[in-house]
């Protein structure tokens, strides 16, 4: 290969690197500008609400993730409870849509109240319990969490977790089965390069210790309920009762709905066995996560709360399908 060809390739690589860096700086700048704008909008909303608190319904709870940890199962049961209303779709406002007006986010909860008024008006003094599920919130940066706290300082948070290896494989199966995955360059589970690229890009969704640290650095630990999928499926009634108590809706519990919802598992991905090389790769990726998670949980939660999460069950119940 001659010198001219080598120089040409070098110039093209440099140009591609410059473009990537420029795109990255542009995205960071746009993100910072969006955060500042939303902060100003939040401050204006809070001033208005101080004058008329009844005019602005806000969520009482948020299921903040994580993806492929039974969050759809949980929100599905919640929607069946009297006086508990959950936004039908994942909003992902604070994770993906800060470029939209805050009014759009708030309108989701106005619509919930309107829907509740059409079905059955609450008795005098009875409060609706409003919430949303956005599984991507678990991976947002602390600056975004501080925005959530600025608007919702008293909101109750629910984080569902799972054995990281099983969660990561389940996430990959689900994404690679969708048509839109091809637009991101993810075409087949049989490509090690594509698979490893996806695993690295989504790594933060299985690093539960970092999620818990980030959220409890901003919110008091008692406002965050951590639930493992494995413990939830082992004893769904007890788990759901914990969630209902946590969000302040236990008085509305419909006992039969837990079993009905469990029989209708949602969002189940394709059944594809985890190849041994993928299992080995993911075990290496998350080799230190169990110890970090145990340390974070024991430092920030009571022994009773840690016992309910049941980490031994969580790590022993790995589903390779």
C-alpha positions in Angstrom: 0.0 0.0 0.0 1.5 3.3 -1.0 1.9 6.4 1.1 -0.8 8.4 -0.7 -3.4 5.7 0.1 -2.3 5.6 3.8 -2.6 9.4 4.1 -6.0 9.3 2.5 -7.3 6.8 4.9 -5.8 8.7 7.8 -7.5 11.9 6.8 -10.9 10.1 6.5 -10.5 8.6 9.9 -9.6 12.0 11.4 -12.6 13.6 9.7 -15.0 10.9 11.0 -13.6 11.4 14.5 -14.1 15.1 14.3 -17.7 14.7 13.2 -18.4 12.3 16.0 -16.9 14.7 18.6 -18.9 17.6 17.1 -22.1 15.6 17.3 -21.3 14.7 20.9 -20.7 18.3 21.9 -23.8 19.4 20.1 -25.9 16.8 21.9 -24.4 17.8 25.3 -25.1 21.5 24.7 -28.6 20.8 23.6 -29.2 18.7 26.7 -27.9 21.4 29.0 -30.0 24.0 27.4 -33.1 21.8 27.7 -32.4 21.1 31.4 -32.1 24.9 32.1 -35.3 25.6 30.2 -37.2 22.8 32.0 -35.9 24.1 35.4 -37.3 27.5 34.7 -40.6 26.0 33.6 -40.7 23.9 36.8 -40.1 27.0 39.0 -43.0 28.8 37.2 -45.3 25.9 37.6 -44.5 25.6 41.3 -45.2 29.3 41.8 -48.6 28.9 40.1 -49.3 25.8 42.2 -48.6 27.6 45.4 -51.4 30.0 44.5 -53.8 27.2 43.4 -52.7 23.7 44.5 -55.8 22.0 43.2 -55.1 23.2 39.7 -52.1 21.0 39.1 -52.3 17.2 39.5 -48.9 15.6 39.9 -47.8 12.0 40.1 -47.7 10.4 43.6 -45.4 7.6 42.4 -43.1 6.8 39.5 -41.9 3.3 38.5 -38.4 4.3 37.4 -37.3 1.0 35.9 -35.4 -1.0 35.1 -36.2 -2.4 31.6 -37.0 -6.1 31.4 -37.5 -6.4 35.2 -41.3 -6.9 35.3 -42.2 -3.2 35.3 -45.0 -3.8 32.8 -46.3 -6.6 35.1 -46.3 -4.2 38.0 -47.9 -1.3 36.2 -50.6 -3.6 34.8 -51.7 -4.7 38.3 -51.7 -1.1 39.5 -54.0 -0.1 36.7 -56.6 -2.6 38.0 -56.8 -1.1 41.4 -59.6 1.2 42.3 -58.6 4.9 42.6 -55.1 4.1 41.3 -54.4 5.6 37.8 -51.3 5.1 35.8 -50.4 6.9 32.5 -51.1 4.3 29.8 -47.8 4.6 28.0 -44.2 5.2 29.1 -43.7 8.9 29.1 -39.9 8.9 29.4 -40.0 12.7 29.7 -37.0 13.2 32.0 -34.9 10.6 30.1 -35.8 11.2 26.4 -38.1 14.2 25.9 -36.8 17.2 27.8 -36.9 19.1 24.5 -40.7 19.0 24.9 -42.5 21.5 27.0 -43.1 20.6 30.7 -46.8 21.3 30.0 -46.9 18.1 27.9 -45.7 16.1 30.9 -48.2 17.7 33.3 -51.0 17.2 30.8 -50.6 13.4 31.2 -51.9 13.6 34.8 -54.6 16.1 34.0 -55.9 13.4 31.5 -55.8 10.8 34.3 -57.9 12.9 36.6 -60.4 13.6 33.8 -60.6 9.8 33.1 -61.2 9.2 36.8 -64.0 11.8 36.9 -65.7 10.0 34.0 -65.6 6.6 35.7 -66.4 7.3 39.3 -65.9 10.4 41.4 -64.0 9.9 44.6 -65.8 10.3 47.9 -65.3 13.5 49.9 -61.7 13.5 51.2 -60.7 10.5 49.1 -57.6 11.1 47.0 -56.7 9.6 43.6 -53.3 8.0 43.5 -51.6 9.0 40.2 -48.4 7.5 38.7 -46.3 6.8 35.7 -43.9 4.1 34.5 -40.8 5.2 32.6 -38.2 2.4 32.7 -35.5 4.6 31.2 -35.5 6.9 34.3 -33.3 4.4 36.1 -30.3 5.2 33.9 -30.5 9.1 33.9 -27.7 11.2 35.1 -27.9 13.0 38.5 -28.7 16.4 36.9 -32.0 14.9 35.5 -32.8 13.3 38.9 -32.4 16.7 40.5 -35.0 18.1 38.0 -37.4 15.3 39.0 -36.9 16.2 42.6 -37.4 19.9 42.0 -40.8 19.2 40.6 -41.7 16.2 42.7 -39.9 16.3 46.0 -42.3 13.9 47.7 -42.9 11.4 45.0 -42.7 7.7 45.9 -40.2 5.8 43.7 -40.2 2.1 42.7 -37.2 0.4 41.1 -37.4 -3.2 40.0 -34.2 -5.1 39.6 -33.1 -8.5 38.4 -30.0 -10.7 38.0 -27.9 -8.5 35.6 -26.9 -11.3 33.3 -30.5 -12.4 32.8 -31.7 -8.8 32.5 -29.2 -8.0 29.8 -29.9 -11.1 27.7 -33.7 -10.5 28.0 -33.2 -6.9 26.9 -31.1 -8.0 23.9 -33.6 -10.5 22.7 -36.4 -8.0 22.9 -34.6 -5.2 21.1 -33.2 -7.5 18.3 -36.7 -8.8 17.6 -38.0 -5.4 16.8 -38.0 -3.9 13.3 -36.6 -0.5 14.5 -33.4 -2.3 15.8 -32.2 -2.6 12.2 -32.1 1.2 12.0 -29.6 1.1 14.8 -27.5 -1.5 13.2 -28.7 -4.4 15.4 -29.8 -7.1 12.9 -29.1 -10.5 14.4 -28.3 -12.1 17.8 -25.8 -14.3 16.0 -23.4 -11.4 15.4 -20.9 -11.1 18.3 -19.9 -7.6 17.3 -23.4 -6.3 17.2 -24.2 -8.1 20.5 -21.2 -6.7 22.3 -21.9 -3.2 21.1 -25.5 -3.5 22.4 -24.3 -4.9 25.7 -21.9 -2.0 26.2 -24.4 0.7 25.2 -27.1 -0.6 27.6 -24.7 -1.6 30.4 -26.1 1.1 32.7 -29.5 -0.6 32.8 -28.0 -3.5 34.7 -25.8 -1.6 37.1 -28.4 -1.4 39.8 -25.9 -0.2 42.5 -25.2 2.9 40.5 -28.9 3.6 39.9 -29.7 3.3 43.7 -26.7 5.5 44.6 -27.8 8.2 42.1 -31.4 8.3 43.1 -30.8 8.1 46.9 -28.1 10.8 46.6 -31.0 13.1 45.7 -34.0 11.5 47.4 -34.2 10.0 50.9 -33.8 6.3 50.8 -37.3 5.7 52.3 -38.9 7.2 49.2 -37.3 4.5 47.0 -38.7 0.9 47.1 -36.4 -1.7 45.5 -38.1 -4.9 44.4 -36.4 -7.8 42.7 -38.3 -9.5 39.9 -37.4 -12.9 41.2 -38.8 -12.2 44.7 -41.9 -10.6 43.0 -42.7 -13.7 41.0 -42.0 -16.0 43.9 -44.5 -14.2 46.1 -46.5 -11.8 44.0 -49.2 -11.0 46.5 -46.7 -10.0 49.3 -44.7 -7.9 46.8 -47.6 -6.1 45.4 -48.9 -5.3 48.9 -45.5 -3.8 49.7 -45.8 -1.6 46.6 -49.3 -0.5 47.4 -48.2 0.5 50.9 -45.2 2.3 49.6 -47.3 4.5 47.2 -50.0 5.1 49.7 -52.7 3.1 47.9 -53.1 0.0 50.1 -56.6 0.9 51.0 -57.6 0.4 47.4 -56.1 -3.0 47.0 -58.1 -5.5 44.9 -56.8 -8.9 46.2 -57.9 -10.9 43.1 -56.1 -8.7 40.6 -52.6 -9.8 41.6 -53.0 -13.4 40.5 -55.0 -12.4 37.4 -52.2 -10.0 36.3 -49.5 -12.6 37.0 -51.1 -15.0 34.6 -51.0 -12.4 31.9 -47.3 -11.6 31.9 -46.6 -8.6 29.6 -43.8 -7.7 27.3 -42.3 -11.2 27.2 -39.6 -11.4 24.6 -38.8 -14.3 22.3 -37.6 -17.6 23.9 -34.0 -17.9 22.8 -31.4 -19.8 24.9 -28.4 -17.8 26.0 -25.3 -19.1 24.2 -22.4 -20.1 26.5 -20.1 -17.5 25.1 -22.7 -14.7 25.8 -23.2 -16.0 29.3 -19.5 -16.0 30.0 -19.2 -12.4 28.5 -22.0 -11.1 30.6 -20.8 -12.8 33.8 -17.4 -11.1 33.3 -19.1 -7.7 32.6 -21.0 -7.8 35.9 -18.6 -9.8 38.0 -18.3 -7.0 40.6 -22.0 -5.8 40.5 -23.3 -8.2 43.1 -20.8 -7.1 45.7 -21.4 -3.4 44.9 -25.1 -3.9 45.1 -24.9 -5.6 48.5 -22.7 -2.8 49.8 -25.1 0.0 48.5 -28.2 -1.7 49.8 -26.8 -2.4 53.3 -25.5 1.1 53.5 -28.7 2.8 52.5 -31.6 0.5 53.5 -32.7 -1.3 56.6 -31.9 -5.0 57.0 -35.6 -5.8 56.7 -35.7 -4.0 53.3 -32.6 -5.8 52.1 -34.0 -9.2 53.1 -37.2 -8.5 51.2 -35.2 -7.9 48.0 -33.7 -11.4 48.5 -30.4 -11.2 46.6 -29.6 -14.9 47.0 -32.9 -15.8 45.2 -32.2 -13.0 42.6 -28.8 -14.4 41.6 -29.8 -18.1 41.8 -32.9 -17.8 39.7 -31.2 -16.9 36.4 -33.4 -17.6 33.4 -31.3 -18.4 30.4 -34.2 -18.3 28.0 
